Amino acid sequence: MTNCWRYPAVPCRLEVNQPWWDQFRFADAVDIAIVAVLLYALFIWLHDRASRSLGIATGMLVVVFFLARSLDLYLTMLAFQYGLIGLSLVFLIVFQQDIRHGFERFTSATWLNTSRTARASDQAVSVILEALKEMAESRIGALLVFPGREPLERHVRGGVMVGAELSTPLLLSIFHPKSPGHDGAVLIKDSRIHTLGLHLPLTAHVDQLGGGGTRHAAALGLADCCDALVLVVSEERGTISVAQNGRLETLQEQQLAEALQAYFGSHETKQRAPEKHPIQKLVTPLAALAAATALWFSFAYHTDTIERTFVVPIEYRNVPEQWEIEEPKPKYAEVTLSGSDPAFKLLDPTNVAVSLEIGDVNGGRVFRWNTESNLSNMVTELEIQRVVPETVTVALREKQP
Ligand SMILES: Nc1ncnc2c1ncn2[C@@H]1O[C@H](COP(=O)(O)OP(=O)(O)OP(=O)(O)O)[C@@H](O)[C@H]1O
């Protein structure tokens, strides 16, 4: 396609009497819905994870942005425009773990399945208690890892994925000294036996082991680097200890039950909390929808219809072989379009052209075409105001042999 130039766009505004609902398209509703879902995820994340100061800072930035926008503060808007790219990168780097965790949560959809998880965790506590007691009595060494909020993938090595239902007999057979999988730790995740044979990092705080060996050092080692809860059964002493938040202590049966209930309780807090009133449940989604709608009105919806003029090339097609167009022939046409600013953003003016079919010459020599009806690659949301020249006249002459 030949080059075409775009006039320096100085849009002229037209009076528009159309109410906004007449301009509202299905695509706009989808637009708002997608942004509302993203905002909903952001609100949930802010509520769950973000610190209060981060929330306040974000709120202040939003206020400054809208002030700058409504008062036309050019420099501040420029700072936002460029700063936003940098901020997004910083955000991605600082919160990469949370973002990854969020995607994992989203894809596994455990948050849609909350009541089932609560019931499953009650059962998990009794299964684990029974297995630990039996292993302690029979002097079978064991190491159980319960992940916290922080990911532990980068701290642990090896292991075999199992993905099995949690049961006392299965735990007993995994840690049985004759079982090939008894070495290493078992990861219990989402009330299931997730992985066995995991290798944990060893602690540097050997003074805290209280006579324990490498199994206990491994339990404390993981508790040193993340918020996981690790339970260890001593083969030699028949004791059960817990390692959490950089501390290792031996537990009595009652304390063990409490520790497990606290773990599963804190991981199911939302499920165990009193049922919210249906209206309360709607607050966050409605807030997300309202914010998305407000953003749409602020950024996407434009009451103004603007006009822009482009210079587009005229393409002469199907000129019969023995004919040629006499020079000087018109090469460009001026196309004036009207529509909203977002509609113009969908238009690639370098693809717009007026194409004129010559076809059958029929002995005639001078032709006129209507240029408007031959415009190609137009965006449907834009209206053609005028094309200059309205018609094109060319003279054809037979090629000299
Ligand atoms: N880094 C590690 N990660 C996971 N498990 C480990 C690790 N190091 C050792 N273990 C487990 O601990 C076992 C060895 O336990 P060891 O007797 O040395 O420790 P301990 O703390 O004295 O335990 P116990 O009181 O049961 O004897 C290994 O067979 C292995 O199953």
The ligand as an SDF file (V2000), in Angstrom:
LIG
                    3D

 31 33  0  0  0  0  0  0  0  0999 V2000
   17.1660  -32.6310   55.1520 N   0  0  0  0  0  0  0  0  0  0  0  0
   16.2500  -33.5600   55.4400 C   0  0  0  0  0  0  0  0  0  0  0  0
   15.0120  -33.4350   54.9440 N   0  0  0  0  0  0  0  0  0  0  0  0
   14.0540  -34.3380   55.2150 C   0  0  0  0  0  0  0  0  0  0  0  0
   14.2600  -35.3980   56.0140 N   0  0  0  0  0  0  0  0  0  0  0  0
   15.4770  -35.5820   56.5500 C   0  0  0  0  0  0  0  0  0  0  0  0
   16.5230  -34.6660   56.2800 C   0  0  0  0  0  0  0  0  0  0  0  0
   17.5980  -35.0760   56.9430 N   0  0  0  0  0  0  0  0  0  0  0  0
   17.2380  -36.2050   57.5810 C   0  0  0  0  0  0  0  0  0  0  0  0
   15.9570  -36.5060   57.3520 N   0  0  0  0  0  0  0  0  0  0  0  0
   15.2020  -37.6560   57.8460 C   0  0  0  0  0  0  0  0  0  0  0  0
   15.6790  -37.9340   59.1440 O   0  0  0  0  0  0  0  0  0  0  0  0
   16.1350  -39.2560   59.1780 C   0  0  0  0  0  0  0  0  0  0  0  0
   17.3290  -39.3290   60.0330 C   0  0  0  0  0  0  0  0  0  0  0  0
   16.9640  -38.9480   61.2690 O   0  0  0  0  0  0  0  0  0  0  0  0
   18.0120  -38.8410   62.4630 P   0  0  0  0  0  0  0  0  0  0  0  0
   17.9040  -40.0620   63.3170 O   0  0  0  0  0  0  0  0  0  0  0  0
   19.3360  -38.4650   61.9570 O   0  0  0  0  0  0  0  0  0  0  0  0
   17.4340  -37.5610   63.1360 O   0  0  0  0  0  0  0  0  0  0  0  0
   16.8020  -37.3460   64.5600 P   0  0  0  0  0  0  0  0  0  0  0  0
   16.3950  -35.8990   64.5540 O   0  0  0  0  0  0  0  0  0  0  0  0
   17.7310  -37.8410   65.5900 O   0  0  0  0  0  0  0  0  0  0  0  0
   15.4770  -38.1990   64.5170 O   0  0  0  0  0  0  0  0  0  0  0  0
   15.0480  -39.3410   65.4990 P   0  0  0  0  0  0  0  0  0  0  0  0
   14.8210  -38.6940   66.7920 O   0  0  0  0  0  0  0  0  0  0  0  0
   13.7930  -39.8390   64.8340 O   0  0  0  0  0  0  0  0  0  0  0  0
   16.1500  -40.3410   65.4650 O   0  0  0  0  0  0  0  0  0  0  0  0
   16.4350  -39.6320   57.7550 C   0  0  0  0  0  0  0  0  0  0  0  0
   16.2810  -41.0340   57.5930 O   0  0  0  0  0  0  0  0  0  0  0  0
   15.4650  -38.8670   56.9860 C   0  0  0  0  0  0  0  0  0  0  0  0
   14.2540  -39.5750   56.8610 O   0  0  0  0  0  0  0  0  0  0  0  0
  1  2  1  0
  2  3  1  0
  2  7  2  0
  3  4  2  0
  4  5  1  0
  5  6  2  0
  6  7  1  0
  6 10  1  0
  7  8  1  0
  8  9  2  0
  9 10  1  0
 10 11  1  0
 11 12  1  0
 11 30  1  0
 12 13  1  0
 13 14  1  0
 13 28  1  0
 14 15  1  0
 15 16  1  0
 16 17  2  0
 16 18  1  0
 16 19  1  0
 19 20  1  0
 20 21  2  0
 20 22  1  0
 20 23  1  0
 23 24  1  0
 24 25  2  0
 24 26  1  0
 24 27  1  0
 28 29  1  0
 28 30  1  0
 30 31  1  0
M  END
$$$$
